[in-house]
């Protein structure tokens, strides 16, 4: 799909109010993606929201995973580091709206087993 095909698919330029990307923007060609976002977002007041998560499981698991990650880091795609840094170092050429936050799993109610 070409850039023009994508813009046409959405109905033209300056037509989208919100673009969201969960746990994936670090795999994108950022220059190309940001260029498309600029074309598609309605101005002013439109939003690009991106997020990722690094959820703690337990102290013993977290420590073991950190050792695994650190020992295998040379074999990971370099863009994975953006997630490890909670997107804090992700190139982001847009104005911040001041709503960025760090997830705190202690604020989520604990649930027991769920039956489906």
N, C-alpha and C positions, 0 to 999 in steps of 0.2 A: 504494500500500500504506500503510495506516495504521500508527501506532506499535503499536497492539494487534495488528494482523495480523502484524507482524514478531515480536513477543514470542511469539505463538501458533505461528508457523512454527518457532521454535527450541525450542518445548516448554515455555515458561513463563519466569518470572523466576528469577534465581539458579541458572542451569543450565549456564552456559558457563565453562570454565576459562581460555580464551585467545582474545583477539580480536587479529588482526594486520591491519595496513594497510601496504602497501608502495607508496611513491611516489604516494599519492593523498589522504591525509587533509586536505591543504591545500585541496582542492576541496569538502570536505564542509561542511555547515552544522554547525559544531563544537558549538554548544549542543545541537542536536537529537541529533547523533551521541553526544556524551558522555552525554547523558541516557539514551539507549538502552543504551549500554555499562554504565552503572551498574545498570540494571534487569536486564541479562542475565548479568553476571558473577557467578559464585559467590564468596561471601566467606567467610573471608579467603583470601588466597593466590592469587587469580586475577590475570591479567596482561592489560594492553592494551599491545601492542608496535607502535610505529609507526616507520617509517624512510623515508629518502629518500637519494638519492645524487647527488653532483656528481663525476663521474669525470673526471680529467685525461686528455687524449689525448696531447698533445705541447705543448712550450712555445709553438711558433708557432700551433698551432690554438687553444690555450687563450687566448692573448693576443687573437687575432682574435675568438673567441667572446665574450670579456669586453667588447671594444669594441662588438660587435654588441648584446649584451645591454644594456649601459649606454645605448647610443644609442636603443634601442627600448623601454626600460623603461616610459616613460609609456603605452605601448600594451598592455602586459601586464596581465593580471588582477592586482590587488594581492596576492592570495594566493600568487602565484608567488614572491614575496619570501621566504616561509617556506622554500622549497626552496633559494633562493640563499643563505640563512643557515643551511642544513643543519638546519632545524627547531629551531635553538637559541632562536628567539623565538616558536615556536608556543605558543599558550596550551595548557597541559596541566595540568588541575586534579586530577591524581592524584599519589600519592606516588611518588617515584623509587625504583627498586630498585637504583640505582647501577650499572647495566650499560650505560648509554649510552656510546657511543664514536664516534670519528671514523674513518671508513674510511681505510686507508692502502693504496693500490694497490701499493706496493712489497712488501707482504707476500704478494701473490698470485703464484704461479709463472707465469712467462711460457710461453705455449704457441705452438707453430708452427701452420701451417695444419691445419685439420681436414677430413678427407674424410668425407662422409656417404654 
